Amino acid sequence: MSTGERPTILLIMGSVRAGRRSPQIAEWVCSLADRSGKLACEIVDLKEWYLPFGDEPGIPAKGAYMQDHTRAWSAKVAGADGFVIVSPQYNWGYPAVLKNALDHLYEEWGGKPLVIVTYGGHGGGKCAEQLRQIAGGLKLRPVDTMPAITVAREAIENDTPQSLEDLQPFEASVLQALAEMSDLLVPARSATA
């Protein structure tokens, strides 16, 4: 739900891998959202959410969750006005933990805007395309701009952390995507007011 006048977006980190880059990139994207003054951003680390594969007996579309962890995840997602996914591209796709988190629910995602930010040695365009398809199945509304952060080969091989200087060239595309999300949220908030 919105925080005061600003809609709340959940920024979901799509990786739980040791040594991952997603925390630095997620914090940077969230700082840009907060700086806009139009969005309140909360980071969700899937490493902190216990969502075992296949432990719900029913299909998510029915919403009859049996597990406490699924009900908690449902409440977290349902309370958001929109989402940002920050995901690495692994082998031309996205991590299984992210797909599992998305597939745990159904109705809670519907109709809400989504920004997809990917990163990797090739920027993550293939990952973004796949996530856009999944978003369609969940009735999310992805924005047109899908920032793809290219990580230098040397940084990957040497396991060098992301720096703000490395991210600076991608700021304009992230701000554009966040602006598109904000535009989608204004009509939705007006309809519920």
Helices and strands as residue ranges (DSSP letters): E 8-13, H 22-36, E 40-45, G 46-48, G 60-62, H 68-78, E 82-88, H 96-103, E 113-120, H 125-137, E 141-142, E 148-150, H 153-157, H 164-167, G 168-170, H 171-192
